[in-house]
Amino acid sequence: MTTLDAPAPSRLSTLDRLLPLWIGQAMVAGILLGRGFPDLDEQLEKVKIDTVSLPIAIGLLLMMYPVLAKVKYRSIGHVVADRRSLAMSLVLNWLVGPALMFALAWLMLPDLPEYRTGLIIVGLARCIAMVLVWNDLACGDRELAAVLVALNSLFQILAFSLLGWFYLELLPGWLGLDSEGIDVTVWEIAKAVLIFLGIPLLAGFLTRTFGERAKGTEWYEQRFLPRIGPVALYGLLFTIVVLFALQGERITDQPLDVARIALPLLAYFGLMWFGAFLLGVRMGIPYERNASIAFTAAGNNFELAIAVAIGVFGVSSGQALAGVVGPLIEVPVLVGLVYVSLWARRRWYAT
């Protein structure tokens, strides 16, 4: 059995394979920490970067840097032979995905505005990291996936704040929806994106540029990236511990809230992946490219969503909690969709 033929979870690293377990443990640890140190929020507020406490800001930046150091920025300049695949992915990511999450959030959480806003932010944060894992597991097109990741990174710098303002302020007003209490400006969102995506994006670009120039691509890909890769997970787990330490009482008093947040996420991942994949089959797109497009469309950059939610609404907000539930749901669902993708390859693409 070759590596690509092996069962999907066996091709994940131990850290990635057990990510839902680590997140669950971090949640429990956070709740216990919050009960042991009830004045934790006051201590975290003493030193800040903009509106975010310094320890949390460091955790957020650590989440993003290894992810962005993996991006093959030179791939942006490559000519993509199948322009149709590229156009399809961009439409799914930047038009369909945010609109679908907006609809699901309002339909399924009409009475929970904080969680609803957090989910809309998740929908705006397009996948730039884990999609490379799902793509490899599903035997997708690595070059196309690299191009899409690079483009999504740049699009988020340019478009995230405007889309956030549109979906959180402008569109609800047009539709006559009650958005009272959601007072957010383009600048507030842009500032969080520039700090928590712009800084690690620049650091990741410079790291890859100078690392490859000094040591070569093979050293960078095979030795350097595996060393810094776990840092993103540590940053995520640290942030989750702090979030749940600050929100532990709220969670234990309202345990069904987490379940309600999970429902629109489950619907979103399923609709985006199946919709994208079946459309690709209908359009006659080759399997490798179709898998890359489907996983890029379904995945989300939960690191950025958490960072923006904390930066704009605060670490103890419902918006931040909604962002943190994202990876808990996304990882097992998309691992399951890897199996579906490989089955579809055998069923519909067999020669």
Secondary structure, DSSP 8 states (H G I E B T S, - for coil): --TTTS-GGGGS-HHHHTHHHHHHHHHHHHHHHHHH-TTHHHHHTSSEETTEEHHHHHHHHHHHHHHHHS--GGGGGS--S-HHHHHHHHHIIIIIHHHHHHHHHHHH-TT-HHHHHHHHHHHHSB-SSHHHHHHHHTT--HHHHHHHHHHHHHHHHHHHHHHHHIIIIIHHHHTT---TT----HHHHHHHHIIIIIHHHHHHHHHHHHHHHHH-HHHIIIIIHHHHHHHHHHHHHHHHHHHHHHHHHHHHH-THHHHHHHHHHHHHHHHHHHHHHHHHHHHT--HHHHHHHHHHHH-B-HHHHHHHHHHHH-TTSHHHHHHHHHHHHHHHHHHHHHHHHHHHHHHHS--
